[in-house]
């Protein structure tokens, strides 16, 4: 556990934030085996070297070096290193809003993590805070408060201006992973929703929702479609016997393959399109 050095209040126009600083800004969930978790506070992470992979229950996003990412309260997430040199500086803060129209609070508020490029010198501000915590020179509390106030103001301004990255690319990557898995493994008996879900660090229910979202079909129908379309193509373009094709496609017998083919196309696999 990190020792807590300071709880510092930052004041804005109609809101205030209580920042909790640990001794070294170390994020204790930056491990090779992360677990989904949430906090009642905001988390602001800065990737100072390497890169990280941020995962939620439904998406994942690569967080590159020199970027910040803001995780809202009660958002299930995990953070793992993308390489051996990954390192983050992290702190949590609790936001108290006096007026709902406060621009800082409005910009920070959200339901999903957001990535922000450091175009405002935020890393240097955090490095200064680190040095002040270590040296404890006169007025170091005031110095830290000033750096953190400016940092959160810059983050809020970047979010308000739309200078962020949404996880759309990660969603596309997940769709590609589903397609790649089916293409590579659809003919194997072990090909299953549970197997792919485990590889993607998801539950079967989560993977089911993703398949419906991306392909408008559950996993079992995607698997069936891949097998049947491959079977139809090979029947039209090769002379492979039905019994041998059934084995190639992972069916236990020619009869089970023929029955599945007829249910899908409405005719037996010996009937070929011309």
C-alpha positions in Angstrom: 0.0 0.0 0.0 1.1 3.5 -0.7 1.5 5.8 2.2 -0.7 8.9 1.9 1.4 12.1 2.1 -1.2 14.8 1.6 -4.9 15.5 1.1 -5.0 18.9 -0.6 -8.0 21.0 -1.4 -8.1 22.8 -4.8 -10.7 25.5 -5.4 -12.3 26.5 -8.7 -15.2 28.9 -9.5 -18.1 26.8 -8.1 -16.5 23.5 -7.2 -13.6 22.1 -5.2 -11.5 19.0 -5.5 -9.7 17.1 -2.7 -6.6 15.5 -4.2 -5.1 12.5 -2.4 -1.4 12.2 -3.0 0.6 9.0 -2.2 4.3 9.1 -1.5 5.5 8.1 -5.1 2.3 8.4 -7.3 2.7 4.6 -7.9 -0.5 3.0 -9.3 -0.7 -0.4 -7.5 -2.9 -1.9 -10.3 -0.2 -1.5 -12.9 0.6 -5.2 -12.9 0.9 -8.0 -15.4 -2.3 -9.6 -14.0 -4.7 -6.7 -13.5 -8.2 -7.1 -12.1 -11.3 -5.0 -12.8 -12.1 -2.7 -10.0 -13.6 0.7 -9.3 -13.2 3.6 -6.9 -15.6 6.2 -5.5 -13.2 9.0 -6.7 -11.8 10.2 -10.0 -8.4 8.8 -11.0 -6.0 10.8 -13.2 -3.2 8.8 -14.7 -0.2 10.1 -16.6 1.8 7.7 -18.7 5.4 8.9 -18.3 7.1 6.0 -20.1 6.2 3.0 -22.1 2.5 2.5 -22.6 -0.5 1.0 -20.8 -3.6 -0.9 -21.7 -6.8 0.4 -20.1 -9.7 -2.1 -20.0 -13.3 -1.7 -18.9 -16.1 -4.2 -19.0 -16.9 -3.5 -22.6 -13.8 -1.9 -24.2 -10.1 -1.5 -24.1 -7.7 1.3 -25.2 -4.0 1.7 -25.5 -2.7 4.6 -23.5 0.6 5.9 -25.1 3.4 7.7 -23.5 2.9 11.4 -22.7 -0.8 11.0 -22.5 -3.2 11.3 -19.5 -6.3 9.3 -19.0 -9.2 10.1 -16.6 -11.2 7.4 -15.0 -14.6 8.5 -13.6 -15.9 7.3 -10.2 -17.4 3.8 -10.0 -16.2 2.8 -13.5 -15.0 -0.8 -13.5 -11.5 -0.8 -15.1 -8.0 -2.3 -15.0 -4.6 -1.0 -16.1 -1.8 -3.2 -17.2 1.6 -2.3 -18.8 2.0 -2.6 -22.5 5.8 -3.2 -22.1 8.4 -3.6 -19.4 9.2 0.1 -19.3 5.7 1.3 -18.5 5.4 3.7 -15.7 2.5 6.0 -14.6 2.0 8.9 -12.2 -1.4 8.7 -10.6 -3.6 10.5 -8.1 -7.2 10.4 -7.1 -9.5 13.3 -6.3 -13.0 13.8 -5.0 -15.0 16.6 -6.7 -17.6 18.6 -4.8 -19.8 20.8 -6.9 -21.7 23.8 -5.6 -23.3 24.7 -8.9 -24.1 22.2 -11.7 -23.1 24.7 -14.3 -19.6 25.0 -13.1 -17.4 24.6 -16.2 -14.6 22.6 -14.5 -17.1 20.1 -13.0 -19.0 19.8 -16.3 -15.9 19.1 -18.3 -14.6 16.4 -15.8 -17.9 14.7 -15.5 -18.3 11.5 -17.6 -19.3 7.9 -17.5 -16.3 6.3 -19.3 -12.5 6.8 -19.3 -11.1 9.5 -21.6 -7.6 9.9 -23.0 -6.0 13.3 -23.2 -2.7 14.2 -24.9 -0.3 16.2 -22.8 -0.2 19.4 -24.8 -0.2 21.6 -21.7 3.0 20.5 -19.8 1.1 18.3 -17.3 4.0 15.8 -16.9 6.3 18.6 -15.9 3.7 19.8 -13.3 3.5 16.3 -11.8 7.3 16.0 -11.8 7.4 19.3 -9.9 4.9 17.9 -7.4 7.0 14.8 -6.9 10.1 16.9 -6.2 8.2 19.1 -3.7 6.9 16.1 -1.9 10.4 14.7 -1.6 12.3 17.9 -0.6 9.6 19.6 1.5 11.1 23.0 1.1 9.3 26.0 2.7 5.8 26.6 1.2 5.9 23.3 -0.6 2.2 22.8 0.2 1.3 26.0 -1.6 3.6 25.1 -4.5 1.9 21.7 -4.9 -1.5 23.2 -4.7 -0.7 25.7 -7.4 0.7 23.0 -9.8 -2.3 20.6 -9.2 -4.9 23.4 -9.6 -3.3 24.4 -13.0 -3.1 20.7 -14.0 -6.8 20.0 -13.4 -7.8 23.3 -15.0 -5.8 22.3 -18.1 -7.3 18.8 -18.1 -10.8 20.3 -17.8 -10.0 22.7 -20.6 -8.8 20.0 -22.9 -11.9 17.9 -22.3 -14.1 20.9 -22.9 -12.4 21.6 -26.2 -12.7 18.0 -27.3 -9.0 17.4 -27.2 -9.5 13.7 -26.2 -9.4 10.3 -27.7 -12.5 8.1 -27.5 -12.2 4.3 -27.3 -13.6 3.7 -30.8 -10.4 2.2 -32.1 -10.4 -0.3 -29.3 -13.9 -1.4 -30.2 -12.8 -1.9 -33.8 -9.9 -4.0 -32.5 -12.3 -6.2 -30.6 -14.4 -6.7 -33.7 -11.2 -7.7 -35.6 -10.2 -10.1 -32.8 -13.6 -11.8 -33.0 -13.3 -12.1 -36.8 -9.7 -13.3 -36.6 -10.5 -15.9 -34.0 -13.4 -17.3 -36.1 -11.3 -17.4 -39.3 -8.4 -19.2 -37.6 -10.3 -21.6 -35.2 -13.8 -22.1 -36.6 -12.9 -25.6 -37.8 -11.5 -26.7 -34.4 -13.8 -28.6 -32.0 -12.5 -26.4 -29.2 -13.7 -23.2 -30.9 -16.3 -21.7 -28.5 -17.6 -18.6 -27.0 -16.0 -19.5 -23.7 -12.6 -20.0 -25.3 -12.6 -16.6 -27.1 -14.0 -14.8 -24.0 -11.2 -16.1 -21.9 -8.6 -14.9 -24.4 -10.2 -11.4 -24.4 -10.5 -11.3 -20.6 -14.3 -11.1 -20.9 -17.3 -13.1 -19.6 -19.4 -15.1 -22.1 -22.2 -12.6 -21.5 -19.9 -9.6 -22.4 -18.7 -11.3 -25.6 -22.3 -12.2 -26.5 -23.2 -8.4 -26.3 -20.2 -7.5 -28.4 -21.1 -10.0 -31.1 -24.6 -8.5 -31.2 -23.2 -5.0 -31.3 -20.7 -5.6 -34.1 -22.3 -8.3 -36.2 -26.0 -8.4 -35.2 -25.7 -12.1 -34.3 -24.7 -14.2 -31.3 -21.4 -16.0 -31.3 -22.9 -19.4 -32.2 -24.5 -18.1 -35.3 -21.3 -16.4 -36.4 -19.5 -19.7 -36.0 -22.2 -21.5 -37.9 -22.1 -18.9 -40.7 -18.3 -19.1 -41.0 -18.4 -22.9 -41.3 -21.4 -23.0 -43.7 -20.1 -20.4 -46.0 -16.7 -22.1 -46.1 -18.4 -25.4 -46.8 -20.5 -23.9 -49.6 -17.4 -22.4 -51.2 -15.4 -25.6 -51.1 -18.3 -27.6 -52.5 -18.4 -25.2 -55.5 -14.7 -24.9 -56.1 -13.2 -28.3 -55.2 -14.0 -32.0 -55.6 -13.5 -32.9 -51.9 -16.0 -35.6 -50.8 -18.7 -34.6 -48.3 -17.3 -37.0 -45.7 -13.9 -35.5 -46.0 -15.2 -31.9 -45.9 -17.1 -32.7 -42.7 -13.8 -33.7 -41.1 -12.1 -30.6 -42.4 -14.9 -28.4 -40.9 -14.7 -30.0 -37.4 -17.9 -32.1 -37.5 -18.0 -35.4 -35.8 -19.6 -37.2 -38.8 -20.7 -36.6 -42.3 -24.3 -37.0 -41.3 -24.1 -34.2 -38.6 -22.5 -31.9 -41.2 -25.1 -32.7 -43.8 -27.9 -32.0 -41.3 -26.4 -28.7 -40.3 -25.8 -27.7 -44.0 -29.4 -28.5 -44.9 -30.8 -26.5 -42.0 -28.7 -23.5 -43.1 -29.1 -23.6 -46.9 -32.3 -25.7 -47.3 -30.7 -28.4 -49.4 -28.2 -31.2 -49.0 -24.5 -30.5 -49.4 -24.3 -32.6 -52.5 -26.4 -30.0 -54.4 -24.0 -27.4 -55.9 -24.6 -24.0 -57.4 -23.6 -23.7 -61.0 
